[in-house]
Amino acid sequence: MTAVFAYSMPSGQRSPVGLFIEGTLKPQVRPYMQALSQWQQWNLFSPNPLRRVSAIMIDKEENGVWTPLTEVTWKELPSWRRSDELKTMRRLFEEERNAAIRVRYLSGLCHALSIPEGTFIRMREHFYVLPYITENPSISFWESFVPAWENKEDVSVICPPSA
């Protein structure tokens, strides 16, 4: 609890306790929080929470046509894997420098899903962003809300031989 509290504190504290937490305690707990995927930031909740809804789609190419193979969404994952798997996927897509990790993840799926060696597969993010609303919308707003889904093609690999 102490680690979560210290790591979640917003930056820029001016009180002696806040300065101690930010300058001494937070650097000590940061490796623990990140290694165990327990990280959270204040802006996860306030004032502008996350609004992106994502699904990771895995497609394979057959005769020049891409066909869906599987998807990584909260519905498709076992309940005990949802949080860490989706948090990892969001982190992977946050920065372009993570492309090599996404290639490795995709290559690992070849073995996990028993995809034959030499099969060309790709990963794409299928997502939408909830609108930023400053006041409480009516129920009819959400009943008529239709998300604007977007696709972002990402990395592709040729499945390696099984090790």
N, C-alpha and C positions, 0 to 999 in steps of 0.2 A: 504494500500500500504506500509506503514511504517513497519507493522508487517511482511509482506511477504518479504520485502527487508532485514530486520534484520535477519529473520530466515534463509534466503537463502544465507547469506554471508558465504563464506568458512572460516573454522577455521584457527587459526594461524596468525591472523592479528597482525601487529607490530606498526602501526601508532596509535596516541592517539584516533582518531575517531574509528578506527577498534577495539581497545582495549575496548572502551566504549560500542560499539555495542555488542561485544562478551561477555563482562563481566557483563554488566548491562542490556542492552536492550533485548538481546536474551533470557535470563532467564525469563524476564517479559512477553514476547509474546509467549513463547513455549506452555504453557497450552492452550491459545486461538487457536493457529495454529493446535495443535493436536486434540483438542476437536471438531473443526469444519472441520476436514480433509482438511485443507488448506496447509498442510506441503509440502514442496519441499526441496530438498537438491541440492546443487551446482552440485553434480555428476550425477544428473538426466539428465543434459544437456552436461556436459563436465568434464573431457576429455573422459570418457567412459560411454555413456548413456545406459539406460536400453535396453536390447535386447531380453528379454524373452516375448514370446507371449503365453498366457495361456487361457485355458477354464476350467471351473469347471464342471465336469460331476457328475450327481446324478443318481445312478442306484438302482434298486430294485431287490430283489431275489424272484424268483418264481420257485418252484419245483427244487431248487438247481442250477438254471441258472440265471445269472445276465443279466438284460435287461435295456437299457437306459430309464430313466424316464424324465429327463430334463437336460439342460445344462445352465450354466451362462456364457455368452459371450457378447461381445459388440453388436453383431447382435440381440441377444435375448432380451436385456433390452431396455426399453423405453429410449429415448435420455436424458431425464432429470434425469435418475438414473444411467447411464453408469459410469460416473466418480467416484462417491462416492462408488457405489457397487463394482466395480472392484478394486478400491484402497483398500477398506476394505478386499477383498478376497486376494489380494497380500500380505497385511500385515499379514493376518491370516496364510498364508503358509510360511512366512519368518522364523518363529521360532517354534521349537518343543513345547515350553512352551505354545503355543496357542492352543494345541490340545483340551483342555477342552472347549474353546470358539468355536472351529469348531464343536464339538459334540453338543453344544447348538444351533448353527446355523442350523445344520442338523436336529435336533429335531424340531426346529421352522418351517422348511420346510414341515414337516409332516402335520402340521395344515394348513399352507399357501397353500399347493397343494392338500389338502383334501385326504391325503394318509391314508388308514384305519389303525386303531390301530393294533399293532402286526406285521406290515410289516417291514421286514429287509431291510434297505437302507444303501448305502455307498456313500462316496464322494471320487472322485479322481481328480487329476489335470492332464489335457491333455495339453502338452506344447512342444514348441521347442524354441531354442535360435538362434537368427540371428547371422551369423558369424561376428567376429570382423575383420574389414577390415581397413587397414591403408591408403589406397588411393582409389580414386573414381573408383568403378568397372564399367565395360561397361554395356550397356543396355542388351546385350546378356547374361551377367552373371545373371542378375535378371530374365530374361525371362526363363532361364534354371534352376533357383534355385528351389530345391525341399526340403522343410523343413523336418527334421528328427524328427517326432513327438515322444514323450515319454509319458508314463503313470506312474503316481505315485499314488498308492492306499493310501488312508488316513484313515479317521475315518469311523466307521459304527455304526448305532444305530437301535434299534427296536422302531418303532413309538409308542410314549406314548399315553394314552387316551386323548381325547380332553378335555380341561379344561372348 
